[in-house]
């Protein structure tokens, strides 16, 4: 029988403790949460986590892991019994100058009968650091005269009556709680308590300080000689799972949803019986362990990935994507397959959830409340499945605060990596190194899937993950997928003759996609089309410098007009940058594109004749190389070599165009990744991987974070957000209304480089913690942020 998440009343209520609070009332008229109530709630959440992954003790090589965690959670907040802390909770003190978790250490010796010195040290260290890193509490290490000693002062605030009641709590309720939570089968037992007087007399500064000194010795020894991952895992799990249990309990959401990810749900979403699946989908459903899935767009890779994930029978599923728009779309898709099981986590996921709820006719205040709830749940170990970016994965490697909780959550997780080709070599190296670390040390399994995966990337994945099952679309399916005819054309895409060519295709009734490599070029193409395109033909502009609100509106309108199943086939024109390469399930008729690396071109081509229901659709790549492309694509030889490869194939067609054969595309990619292109890619990747492993993964330790790395981590996103001055008043109005969450939908992504240049030109007004940077450049909901107002304010172009 499957374990059902715990959500029950306390089977034994400790006496004499109802006056000890753990949490103040959340609102006037609400009741405070007592120490016993919060502890019971935290232990229920620990029980949920433990029964979802009962084999963690074996992985951690600490057979008593759940025993240590049970008693760490039981005691973690006992320091709140101090009278000063109780006055603080009741609003009678503005602050309490001590740390309650340090006071909790004084009680540890009550539950350590039969434990080794190392086990006791790990248990105590988890308690001591469940709020602050060791570096923030090490001031309590120094012994001082009694009247100056903070530990003496804290213990002086603990009455004998309360200490006795805490002892009786253990004596009378620990066993019934243990039984009710079904923790005995997981190796948790009730320790023999010391006699009452001995226990009370043992509440001394020396007792608490002894445990802090053990933690200090751990950390100093690890600094002198970095230990093995196996040595550190118990500490990672103890602090990480205590943090998860405590935070989930404080959130008050009740029992965790039990994983219900099934192959039947996936097949139901496809409305297909198993026998009708593609060969690669059936192969994924039977693959256990790491895998690389290569299949063209429109052949059910997402469903194949879900079938793979279900077959792993692991307690967590993480679906990773590089862009917020693609994450939002994937969340919608997975939530339909696994209702109530999926969370969404990215920098704007609260706003994304708010907008969804508003579209479902929720009142603004209720929508805001639920959106924050959904975001917070996604940030903790609540949902069995989550959609997020690989940067969430890297938070652990960067040793950000609470990284132990992340590592604990990622342990024995099934990870699906989609669109991995989107990362440049240095960032990809960090991601791949972290994948290898989690696979080797924490039992994670990975599926990487793509329609375009160059051999060098495939090789480093196979080397890193070691045993990898390749899954390919069948040759029969690939032979059937003839969807595009490739043409190379002279000149620059923005030359008037070439723009007229695209214009004429739309006039002939076709749905046209024009893809430019930079925002400025896309804006120029759109302006020309707006002047020349008949007004009855819809015209869209999509790039990365729109507000979240306008981009979401544009994507929604584009999908309605040119999605996979539009109401009618009408002509239209879409002008876009690289943002169109991912996330949008568009199905257009013809493509005109700037030159780009082959994998990027193949993604652009994938937006055309997506389902292969029409005759071969023309895709036109121009040979013209704007100098700005050298800043967009590095090394530029990746683009020039792509053109050489395409030229060779196109010349053989004698100008009639190349019917793209999906079976040949891997060889095309390999032909690009040779010589200087391959050497540059490998050098960048290997250098970045070695540096990342040396500077991050090899020094990752529990019980402390590395705040110096926080800014470096956030720079990885290579973008910030700014508020256009034109939207300043609306932002203030929204922020002060019941629709406050919508205020952030008025922000525009901007690279750090462009932000710095705007600041240098006096066009950026720096914000603060509560207000975004404001830029004094025009913004238009159809044009986007205009960084090219006049010659003296021209900004270095980038690619978003």
C-alpha positions in Angstrom: 0.0 0.0 0.0 1.4 3.4 -1.0 2.2 5.8 1.8 -0.2 8.7 2.0 1.0 12.1 3.1 0.5 12.9 6.8 -2.1 15.4 7.8 -3.5 14.5 11.3 -4.1 15.8 14.7 -1.4 15.3 17.3 -1.8 11.8 18.8 -0.4 13.0 22.1 -0.6 16.6 23.3 2.3 17.6 25.6 1.2 19.1 28.9 2.3 22.4 30.3 3.5 23.8 26.9 0.5 25.6 25.5 1.9 29.0 26.5 5.1 28.5 24.4 4.7 29.9 20.9 6.6 29.1 17.8 4.9 31.5 15.5 3.0 34.8 16.1 -0.5 35.1 14.7 -0.5 35.6 11.0 -3.2 38.2 11.2 -5.4 40.0 13.8 -7.9 37.6 15.2 -5.9 34.5 14.2 -4.3 32.2 16.8 -0.6 31.8 17.4 1.0 28.5 16.6 2.4 26.8 19.6 5.9 25.2 19.8 4.3 21.8 20.0 2.0 22.4 17.0 4.8 23.7 14.8 7.1 20.8 15.8 4.3 18.3 14.9 3.7 20.0 11.6 7.4 19.9 10.8 7.7 16.2 11.7 4.7 15.4 9.5 6.4 17.1 6.6 9.6 15.2 7.4 7.6 12.0 7.4 6.2 12.8 3.9 9.7 13.4 2.6 11.1 10.3 4.2 8.4 8.0 2.9 8.8 9.5 -0.6 12.5 8.5 -0.7 13.2 5.9 2.0 16.5 4.8 0.5 18.3 8.0 1.2 20.2 6.5 4.2 21.8 4.0 1.8 22.8 6.8 -0.6 24.1 9.0 2.2 26.0 6.0 3.7 24.5 7.1 7.0 22.1 4.3 8.0 20.6 6.3 10.8 19.8 9.4 8.6 16.1 9.4 9.3 16.7 8.9 13.1 19.1 11.9 13.2 16.7 14.0 11.2 13.7 13.1 13.3 15.4 14.3 16.5 16.9 17.3 14.8 13.5 18.4 13.7 12.0 17.6 17.1 14.5 19.9 18.9 15.2 22.5 16.3 13.0 25.3 17.8 13.3 24.5 21.5 15.4 27.6 22.0 12.2 29.6 21.4 11.2 28.7 24.9 13.4 31.5 26.1 11.3 34.2 27.8 12.7 37.0 25.7 11.8 35.2 22.5 8.3 34.6 23.8 8.0 38.3 24.5 9.2 39.0 21.0 6.5 36.7 19.5 3.8 38.5 21.5 5.0 42.0 20.4 6.3 43.0 23.8 9.9 43.2 22.5 11.1 44.8 19.2 13.9 42.4 18.9 15.7 39.5 20.7 19.5 39.8 20.5 20.2 36.1 20.6 19.8 33.1 18.2 17.2 30.6 19.4 18.7 27.8 17.3 22.0 28.1 19.3 20.0 27.8 22.5 18.4 24.7 21.1 21.8 23.0 21.1 21.7 22.8 24.9 19.0 20.1 24.6 20.8 17.9 22.1 22.4 15.7 24.7 19.0 14.6 25.9 18.5 12.5 22.7 22.0 11.3 21.8 22.1 8.0 23.7 23.7 5.4 21.5 24.9 7.9 18.8 28.5 8.1 17.7 30.4 11.4 18.1 30.1 12.0 14.3 26.3 11.3 14.3 25.8 13.7 17.3 27.9 16.4 15.6 25.8 16.1 12.4 22.5 16.2 14.3 23.6 19.3 16.3 25.0 21.0 13.2 21.7 20.8 11.4 19.9 22.4 14.3 22.5 25.1 14.8 22.3 26.2 11.1 18.7 25.8 10.2 18.4 29.6 10.0 21.9 31.0 9.7 25.1 29.7 8.2 27.8 28.8 10.7 29.8 32.0 9.9 26.8 34.0 11.2 26.7 32.2 14.6 30.3 31.5 15.3 30.4 34.5 17.6 28.9 32.2 20.2 32.0 30.0 20.2 34.0 32.4 22.4 33.8 31.7 26.1 33.3 34.8 28.2 32.7 35.7 31.8 29.3 34.7 33.0 27.8 38.2 33.1 28.9 38.7 29.4 28.3 35.3 28.0 25.3 35.3 25.6 24.8 31.5 26.2 24.5 32.1 29.9 22.1 34.9 29.3 19.9 32.8 27.0 19.8 29.9 29.4 18.9 32.3 32.1 15.7 33.1 30.2 14.7 29.4 30.3 12.6 28.6 33.4 13.0 25.3 35.2 9.2 24.7 34.8 9.4 25.1 31.0 12.5 22.9 30.8 10.8 20.3 32.8 7.7 20.4 30.6 10.0 20.0 27.5 11.5 16.9 29.1 8.1 15.5 29.9 7.1 16.1 26.2 9.9 13.8 25.1 9.1 11.3 27.9 5.4 11.0 27.2 4.7 12.0 23.5 7.8 11.0 21.5 6.9 7.3 21.2 3.2 8.0 20.1 4.4 10.6 17.6 6.9 8.2 16.2 4.3 5.5 15.8 1.7 7.8 14.3 4.2 9.1 11.7 5.2 5.6 10.8 8.9 6.4 11.3 10.0 3.2 13.1 10.2 1.2 9.8 12.6 3.8 8.6 15.0 3.2 11.5 13.9 5.9 14.0 13.8 4.9 17.6 13.2 6.6 21.0 16.6 7.1 22.8 16.9 6.5 26.5 16.6 9.8 28.2 18.9 10.8 31.0 17.3 11.2 34.4 15.3 14.5 34.8 17.7 16.2 37.2 20.8 15.1 35.2 19.0 16.5 32.0 18.2 19.8 33.7 21.7 20.2 35.2 23.1 19.5 31.7 21.6 22.7 30.3 24.8 24.7 30.4 26.7 27.0 28.1 29.4 24.4 27.9 27.0 21.8 26.5 25.8 24.1 23.7 29.3 25.4 23.0 30.7 21.9 22.7 28.4 21.2 19.7 29.4 24.5 18.0 33.1 23.6 18.4 32.5 20.2 16.8 30.9 22.0 13.8 33.8 24.4 13.7 36.3 21.5 13.7 34.4 19.9 10.8 34.5 23.0 8.7 38.2 23.8 9.4 39.2 20.2 8.6 37.2 20.5 5.3 39.0 23.7 4.4 42.4 22.2 5.0 41.7 19.0 3.0 38.4 19.0 1.0 36.7 15.7 1.9 35.0 13.3 -0.5 31.4 13.8 -1.5 30.5 10.7 0.5 31.8 12.4 3.7 29.7 15.5 3.1 26.4 13.9 2.1 25.1 13.3 5.6 25.5 17.0 6.4 23.9 18.0 3.1 20.9 15.8 3.7 20.5 16.7 7.4 20.6 20.5 6.9 18.7 20.3 3.6 15.9 18.1 4.7 15.5 19.9 8.1 15.2 23.2 6.1 12.6 21.6 3.8 10.6 20.2 6.7 10.7 23.5 8.6 9.8 25.7 5.7 7.0 23.4 4.5 5.6 23.3 8.0 5.8 27.1 8.3 3.9 27.5 5.0 1.0 25.5 6.5 0.1 23.7 3.2 -0.6 20.4 4.8 0.4 17.0 3.4 2.6 16.9 0.4 1.0 15.6 -2.8 2.1 12.1 -3.5 3.7 11.5 -6.9 1.1 10.3 -9.4 3.0 10.6 -12.7 1.8 7.7 -14.8 2.2 6.5 -18.4 -1.5 6.2 -18.6 -1.9 10.0 -18.1 0.7 10.6 -20.9 -1.1 8.3 -23.3 -4.4 9.9 -22.4 -3.0 13.3 -23.3 -1.9 11.9 -26.7 -5.3 10.2 -27.3 -3.3 7.3 -28.7 -3.0 3.7 -27.7 0.5 2.5 -26.9 0.8 0.6 -30.2 0.3 3.9 -32.1 3.3 5.6 -30.5 6.4 6.5 -32.6 9.3 4.1 -32.1 11.3 6.7 -30.2 8.4 7.2 -27.8 8.1 3.5 -27.1 11.9 3.3 -26.6 11.8 6.2 -24.1 9.0 4.4 -22.2 11.3 1.4 -21.6 14.6 3.2 -21.0 15.9 3.3 -17.4 18.9 5.5 -16.7 20.5 8.4 -18.6 19.4 8.9 -22.2 19.8 11.2 -25.2 16.7 11.6 -27.4 17.2 12.9 -30.9 14.0 13.5 -33.0 12.7 16.2 -35.2 10.2 18.9 -34.1 6.6 17.8 -34.2 7.3 14.1 -33.4 6.2 14.0 -29.7 9.5 14.5 -27.9 7.8 16.0 -24.8 5.5 13.0 -24.4 8.5 10.7 -25.0 10.3 12.5 -22.2 7.4 12.1 -19.9 7.2 8.4 -20.6 10.9 8.1 -19.8 10.5 10.1 -16.6 7.6 7.9 -15.4 9.7 4.8 -16.1 12.5 6.0 -13.8 10.2 5.6 -10.8 11.9 8.5 -9.0 10.2 10.9 -6.5 11.0 14.1 -8.4 10.8 15.3 -12.0 12.4 18.5 -13.2 11.8 19.7 -16.7 14.4 22.3 -17.7 14.1 24.9 -20.4 16.2 28.1 -21.2 13.5 30.7 -21.6 10.6 31.9 -19.5 8.1 31.8 -22.4 9.0 28.2 -23.1 8.8 27.4 -19.4 5.3 28.9 -19.2 4.1 27.0 -22.2 5.6 23.7 -20.9 4.0 24.2 -17.5 0.6 24.6 -19.2 1.2 21.4 -21.1 2.4 19.3 -18.2 -0.3 20.6 -15.9 -2.9 19.2 -18.3 -1.2 15.8 -18.2 -0.5 15.7 -14.5 -3.1 18.0 -12.8 -2.1 19.2 -9.3 1.4 17.7 -9.6 3.4 20.4 -11.4 5.0 23.6 -10.3 6.5 26.5 -12.2 9.6 28.3 -11.0 11.4 31.2 -12.7 11.9 34.9 -12.0 8.5 35.9 -13.3 6.5 32.8 -12.5 4.4 34.6 -9.8 3.2 37.0 -12.5 2.7 34.3 -15.0 0.4 32.4 -12.6 -1.4 35.6 -11.7 -2.2 36.3 -15.3 -3.5 32.7 -15.7 -5.7 33.1 -12.8 -7.1 36.4 -14.0 -7.9 34.8 -17.3 -9.9 32.3 -15.3 -12.0 35.2 -13.8 -10.5 35.2 -10.3 -10.8 38.4 -8.4 -7.4 40.3 -8.4 -6.8 39.9 -4.7 -7.5 36.2 -4.7 -5.5 35.7 -7.9 -2.5 37.5 -6.3 -2.8 35.3 -3.2 -3.0 32.1 -5.2 -0.2 33.2 -7.5 2.2 33.8 -4.6 1.1 30.5 -3.1 1.9 28.6 -6.3 5.2 30.3 -6.7 6.2 29.6 -3.1 5.2 25.9 -3.4 7.3 25.6 -6.5 10.3 27.0 -4.7 10.1 24.3 -2.0 10.0 20.5 -2.2 6.2 20.5 -2.6 5.3 19.4 -6.1 6.5 16.1 -7.5 7.2 17.7 -10.9 8.5 21.2 -11.6 9.4 23.3 -14.7 12.4 25.5 -14.3 15.6 26.7 -15.9 19.0 25.1 -15.5 20.0 28.2 -13.5 17.9 26.8 -10.6 20.2 23.8 -10.8 23.3 26.0 -10.7 22.1 27.7 -7.5 23.3 24.6 -5.5 26.7 24.6 -7.2 27.2 28.3 -6.5 26.7 27.5 -2.8 23.9 30.1 -2.4 22.1 30.2 0.9 20.0 27.0 1.4 21.9 25.1 -1.2 21.6 22.0 1.0 17.9 22.0 0.5 18.3 22.2 -3.2 20.7 19.3 -3.3 18.4 17.3 -1.1 15.5 18.0 -3.5 17.5 17.2 -6.6 18.7 13.9 -5.1 17.2 10.9 -7.1 15.5 13.3 -9.4 14.6 12.7 -13.0 15.8 15.6 -15.1 14.6 16.4 -18.7 16.8 18.9 -20.5 15.1 20.5 -23.5 16.7 22.9 -26.0 20.2 22.4 -24.5 21.6 23.7 -27.8 20.6 27.2 -26.7 23.5 27.7 -24.3 26.9 29.0 -25.3 29.9 26.8 -24.5 30.9 28.3 -21.2 27.4 28.2 -19.6 26.8 24.8 -21.1 30.0 23.6 -19.4 28.7 24.7 -16.0 25.4 22.9 -16.7 27.0 19.7 -17.9 29.5 19.7 -15.0 26.6 20.0 -12.5 24.7 17.2 -14.3 27.7 15.0 -13.8 28.0 15.9 -10.2 24.3 15.2 -9.4 24.4 11.9 -11.4 27.6 10.6 -9.6 26.9 11.9 -6.1 23.2 12.2 -5.7 21.6 9.6 -7.9 20.0 11.9 -10.4 19.1 10.7 -13.9 19.1 12.8 -17.1 17.3 12.8 -20.4 18.6 15.3 -22.9 16.5 15.8 -26.0 16.9 17.8 -29.1 16.1 18.0 -32.8 19.6 19.5 -33.3 22.4 18.2 -31.2 26.0 18.5 -32.6 28.3 15.6 -32.0 30.7 17.6 -29.7 27.8 18.3 -27.3 26.6 14.7 -27.5 30.1 13.5 -26.8 30.6 15.6 -23.7 27.2 14.4 -22.4 28.1 10.8 -22.9 31.5 11.3 -21.3 30.0 13.1 -18.3 27.1 10.8 -17.7 29.0 7.6 -18.6 26.3 5.1 -19.3 23.8 6.8 -21.8 21.1 5.1 -23.9 20.7 6.7 -27.3 17.1 7.1 -28.5 16.6 8.0 -32.1 13.6 8.7 -34.3 13.3 5.8 -36.7 14.7 6.0 -40.2 11.3 5.3 -41.6 9.8 8.3 -39.8 12.7 10.6 -40.8 12.4 9.5 -44.4 8.7 10.5 -44.3 9.4 13.9 -42.8 10.1 16.0 -45.9 8.8 19.4 -45.0 11.3 22.1 -46.3 13.2 23.2 -49.3 16.3 25.2 -48.6 17.4 28.2 -50.8 20.5 30.4 -50.4 20.0 34.0 -51.6 22.4 36.8 -52.4 22.7 40.0 -50.4 21.4 41.2 -47.1 17.9 40.3 -45.8 17.2 44.0 -45.2 17.8 45.0 -48.8 14.6 46.3 -50.3 14.5 43.7 -53.1 14.7 40.9 -50.5 12.1 42.5 -48.3 9.8 42.8 -51.3 10.3 39.1 -52.0 9.0 38.3 -48.5 6.2 40.8 -49.0 5.1 39.2 -52.2 4.8 35.8 -50.5 2.4 37.3 -47.9 0.4 38.9 -50.7 0.1 35.4 -52.3 -1.7 34.2 -49.2 1.2 32.7 -47.3 2.1 33.0 -43.6 5.6 34.4 -43.7 8.3 34.3 -41.0 11.3 36.8 -41.2 14.0 36.2 -38.7 16.7 38.7 -38.0 19.8 38.3 -35.8 19.4 41.5 -33.8 16.5 43.6 -32.4 17.5 46.6 -34.4 17.4 44.7 -37.7 14.1 43.2 -36.8 12.7 46.6 -36.0 13.9 48.0 -39.3 12.3 45.1 -41.2 9.1 45.5 -39.4 9.0 49.3 -40.1 9.4 48.6 -43.8 6.7 45.9 -43.8 4.3 48.2 -42.0 4.7 50.8 -44.7 4.3 48.3 -47.6 2.1 45.5 -46.4 -1.6 45.6 -47.2 -3.5 46.6 -44.1 -5.7 43.5 -44.2 -2.6 41.3 -43.7 -1.7 41.0 -39.9 1.9 42.0 -39.1 3.7 41.0 -35.9 7.0 42.0 -34.4 8.5 39.8 -31.7 11.9 40.3 -29.9 13.3 40.3 -26.4 12.8 44.0 -25.7 9.1 44.1 -25.0 7.5 44.2 -21.6 6.3 40.9 -20.3 2.7 42.0 -20.8 3.2 42.9 -24.5 5.2 39.9 -25.3 2.6 37.6 -23.8 -0.1 39.4 -25.8 1.8 39.1 -29.0 2.6 35.4 -28.5 -1.0 34.7 -27.7 -2.2 36.5 -30.8 0.4 34.9 -33.0 -0.6 31.4 -31.8 -4.2 32.1 -32.4 -3.4 33.2 -36.0 -0.6 30.7 -36.9 -0.5 28.0 -34.3 -0.7 24.3 -35.0 -4.5 24.3 -35.4 -5.7 27.8 -36.4 -9.3 28.5 -37.1 -8.5 29.4 -40.7 -5.4 29.6 -42.9 -4.9 33.4 -43.5 -1.9 35.3 -44.8 0.2 37.1 -42.2 3.8 38.3 -41.6 5.9 37.6 -38.5 9.2 39.5 -38.0 11.2 38.2 -35.1 14.7 37.7 -33.6 16.1 34.5 -32.1 13.3 34.4 -29.6 11.1 32.6 -32.2 13.5 29.7 -32.2 12.1 28.2 -29.1 8.8 27.8 -27.2 6.3 28.9 -29.8 4.4 26.2 -31.6 4.0 28.3 -34.8 3.2 26.6 -38.1 4.1 29.1 -40.9 4.5 28.6 -44.7 7.8 30.2 -45.6 11.0 31.5 -43.9 13.4 34.3 -44.7 16.4 34.4 -42.4 19.6 36.1 -41.6 22.6 33.6 -41.7 23.2 32.0 -38.3 24.8 28.8 -36.8 23.2 25.7 -38.3 21.5 24.6 -35.1 19.8 28.0 -34.8 18.8 27.9 -38.5 17.3 24.4 -38.0 15.2 25.7 -35.0 14.0 28.6 -37.1 13.1 26.2 -39.9 11.2 24.2 -37.4 8.6 27.0 -37.2 7.6 26.3 -40.8 5.4 23.5 -42.0 5.8 22.1 -38.5 3.5 19.1 -38.9 4.4 18.3 -42.5 0.9 18.6 -43.8 1.7 20.7 -46.8 4.1 20.5 -49.8 7.8 21.3 -49.2 7.9 24.8 -47.7 10.6 27.2 -48.9 13.1 28.4 -46.4 15.5 31.1 -47.6 18.8 31.9 -45.9 20.6 35.1 -47.1 24.3 35.1 -47.5 24.8 38.7 -46.5 27.0 39.1 -43.3 26.4 42.3 -41.3 29.4 43.2 -39.2 27.2 43.1 -36.1 26.9 39.4 -36.4 30.4 39.0 -35.1 29.2 40.3 -31.7 26.1 38.1 -31.8 27.8 34.8 -32.7 31.2 33.9 -31.4 33.2 32.6 -33.1 31.8 34.0 -36.3 33.4 31.1 -38.1 30.4 29.1 -36.8 28.2 31.1 -39.1 30.6 31.3 -42.1 31.2 27.5 -41.9 27.4 27.0 -41.8 27.1 29.0 -45.0 29.9 26.9 -46.6 28.1 23.7 -45.7 24.8 25.0 -47.0 26.5 26.4 -50.2 27.9 23.0 -51.0 24.5 21.3 -50.8 22.6 24.2 -52.5 25.1 24.3 -55.4 24.5 20.6 -56.1 20.8 21.4 -56.5 21.6 23.8 -59.4 19.5 26.5 -57.8 16.4 24.4 -57.5 16.7 24.2 -53.7 17.6 21.4 -51.3 14.8 19.2 -50.1 15.9 18.8 -46.4 16.3 15.2 -45.4 16.1 14.8 -41.6 18.4 11.8 -41.9 21.2 14.0 -43.3 21.0 16.9 -40.9 23.4 15.3 -38.2 26.1 15.0 -40.9 25.5 18.7 -41.8 26.0 19.7 -38.2 29.2 17.6 -37.9 30.5 19.2 -41.1 30.1 22.6 -39.4 31.9 21.5 -36.2 35.3 20.9 -37.7 38.6 22.8 -37.8 38.6 26.2 -36.1 34.9 26.0 -35.1 35.4 22.7 -33.3 38.7 23.8 -31.7 37.2 27.0 -30.4 34.1 25.3 -29.0 36.1 22.6 -27.3 38.7 25.0 -25.8 36.0 27.3 -24.4 33.9 24.4 -23.0 36.8 22.4 -21.4 38.4 25.5 -19.8 35.0 26.6 -18.4 34.3 23.1 -17.1 37.6 22.7 -15.4 37.4 26.1 -13.7 33.8 25.5 -12.6 34.6 22.0 -11.1 37.7 23.4 -9.3 36.2 26.6 -8.0 32.7 25.4 -7.2 31.9 21.7 -7.2 35.0 20.5 -5.5 34.6 23.0 -2.6 30.9 22.5 -2.0 30.2 22.0 1.7 27.2 22.0 4.0 26.4 24.4 6.9 27.7 27.5 5.1 27.0 29.5 1.9 29.2 31.7 -0.2 27.6 35.1 -0.5 30.5 36.4 -2.6 29.3 34.2 -5.4 25.7 35.6 -5.4 26.4 38.5 -7.7 28.4 36.2 -10.0 25.5 33.8 -10.2 23.0 36.5 -11.1 25.2 37.7 -13.9 24.9 34.3 -15.4 21.4 35.3 -16.6 23.1 37.9 -18.7 20.1 40.2 -18.4 18.4 42.5 -15.9 15.1 44.3 -16.2 14.3 47.9 -16.6 11.2 50.1 -16.5 10.7 52.4 -19.6 10.1 55.9 -18.5 6.9 56.0 -20.6 5.4 53.4 -18.3 6.5 55.0 -15.0 3.1 56.4 -14.0 1.3 53.1 -14.9 3.8 51.1 -12.9 3.2 53.3 -9.8 -0.6 53.0 -10.3 -0.5 49.2 -10.6 1.9 48.8 -7.7 -0.4 50.6 -5.4 -3.5 48.7 -6.6 -5.0 45.3 -5.9 -3.3 44.2 -9.2 0.2 45.0 -7.8 1.7 41.8 -9.2 1.0 43.1 -12.7 3.4 46.0 -12.2 6.3 43.8 -13.0 4.8 42.9 -16.3 5.8 46.4 -17.4 9.5 45.6 -17.1 11.7 45.0 -20.2 14.6 42.5 -20.2 18.0 44.1 -21.0 21.5 42.7 -21.1 24.0 43.9 -18.6 26.1 45.3 -21.4 23.3 47.4 -22.7 22.3 48.5 -19.2 25.9 49.7 -18.6 26.0 51.7 -21.9 22.6 53.3 -21.1 24.0 54.3 -17.7 27.1 55.7 -19.3 25.0 57.9 -21.6 22.9 59.2 -18.7 19.8 57.4 -19.9 19.4 55.0 -17.0 18.3 56.1 -13.5 19.4 53.4 -11.0 16.7 51.9 -8.8 16.9 50.3 -5.5 15.8 47.1 -3.7 12.1 48.1 -4.0 12.1 49.9 -7.4 13.6 48.9 -10.8 16.0 50.9 -12.9 14.3 53.4 -15.1 15.4 54.1 -18.7 14.8 57.3 -20.5 14.3 55.9 -24.0 11.0 55.6 -25.9 8.8 52.5 -25.6 6.0 51.5 -27.9 3.8 48.4 -27.4 4.2 47.4 -31.1 7.9 48.5 -31.5 9.3 47.7 -28.1 12.1 49.6 -26.4 13.8 51.9 -28.9 17.5 52.2 -28.3 18.1 53.9 -31.6 16.4 57.2 -31.1 19.1 59.4 -32.7 22.7 59.0 -33.7 24.2 60.4 -30.5 22.4 57.8 -28.4 23.0 54.7 -30.5 23.7 51.7 -28.4 25.9 48.7 -29.2 23.6 46.1 -30.7 22.9 42.7 -29.2 20.9 39.7 -30.2 17.8 39.4 -27.9 
